[in-house]
Amino acid sequence: MKALEELQIMTKGLEDKEIHSGYWYSIGNTLTILICGMLCGLKTIDDIHDWAISSPSRELLKIERIFSRAQFYNILKVVDSEKFKLAFY
């Protein structure tokens, strides 16, 4: 579980209050869900969303509000890819 906690800390650090103000959902949670889903072998947003809303995944991730599939796309559009790459390394 330590790796998941570190991943959540890393992704939360990518949120920029000025850029991301007004979003109802956490940029960090979105990225955590996406990364974990991809590590599970899921290839599409639809598959990752279905995985994320399942009870075992919600319990594992400890994320209360899972957003819609469309919201994944909206949030991904505002993530700074350079900051993400540097943080992930």
C-alpha positions in Angstrom: 0.0 0.0 0.0 2.9 2.3 0.4 3.4 2.6 -3.4 -0.3 3.6 -3.8 0.1 6.2 -1.1 3.2 7.6 -2.7 1.4 7.7 -6.1 -1.5 9.6 -4.6 0.9 12.1 -3.0 2.8 12.6 -6.3 -0.4 13.1 -8.4 -2.0 15.5 -5.9 1.2 17.6 -6.2 0.3 18.2 -9.9 -2.8 20.2 -9.0 -2.5 23.9 -9.7 -5.0 25.9 -7.7 -5.1 28.7 -10.3 -5.5 26.5 -13.3 -7.7 23.8 -11.8 -10.0 26.0 -9.6 -13.6 25.2 -10.3 -13.1 21.5 -10.9 -15.2 19.4 -8.7 -12.9 16.5 -8.9 -9.3 16.0 -7.9 -6.7 16.0 -10.7 -4.6 13.8 -8.4 -7.4 11.3 -8.0 -8.0 11.2 -11.7 -4.4 10.4 -12.5 -4.2 7.9 -9.7 -7.2 6.0 -11.1 -5.8 6.1 -14.6 -2.3 4.9 -13.7 -3.7 2.1 -11.5 -6.1 1.1 -14.2 -3.4 1.0 -16.8 -1.2 -1.1 -14.5 -4.1 -3.5 -14.2 -3.9 -3.9 -18.0 -6.9 -1.8 -18.9 -6.6 0.1 -22.2 -9.6 2.4 -22.5 -11.2 5.1 -20.4 -14.4 3.1 -20.4 -12.6 0.1 -19.0 -10.8 2.1 -16.4 -14.0 3.9 -15.4 -15.9 0.6 -15.0 -13.0 -0.8 -12.9 -12.8 2.4 -10.8 -16.5 2.3 -9.8 -16.4 -1.3 -8.7 -16.5 -1.9 -5.0 -13.1 -3.5 -4.6 -11.4 -0.7 -6.5 -13.2 2.0 -4.6 -12.1 0.3 -1.4 -8.5 0.0 -2.6 -8.2 3.6 -3.9 -10.2 5.1 -1.0 -11.7 7.7 -3.4 -15.3 8.5 -2.5 -16.5 10.3 -5.6 -15.8 8.6 -8.9 -16.6 10.9 -11.8 -18.1 10.2 -15.2 -16.2 8.9 -18.2 -16.5 12.3 -19.9 -15.0 14.0 -16.8 -11.8 11.9 -17.2 -11.3 13.5 -20.7 -12.0 17.0 -19.4 -9.5 16.6 -16.6 -6.8 15.1 -18.7 -7.0 18.1 -21.1 -5.7 20.4 -18.3 -2.9 18.3 -16.9 0.5 19.7 -17.7 2.3 16.7 -19.4 5.8 18.0 -18.5 5.0 18.3 -14.8 3.4 14.9 -14.9 6.4 13.4 -16.6 8.9 15.0 -14.1 6.8 14.0 -11.1 6.3 10.4 -12.3 10.0 9.9 -12.8 
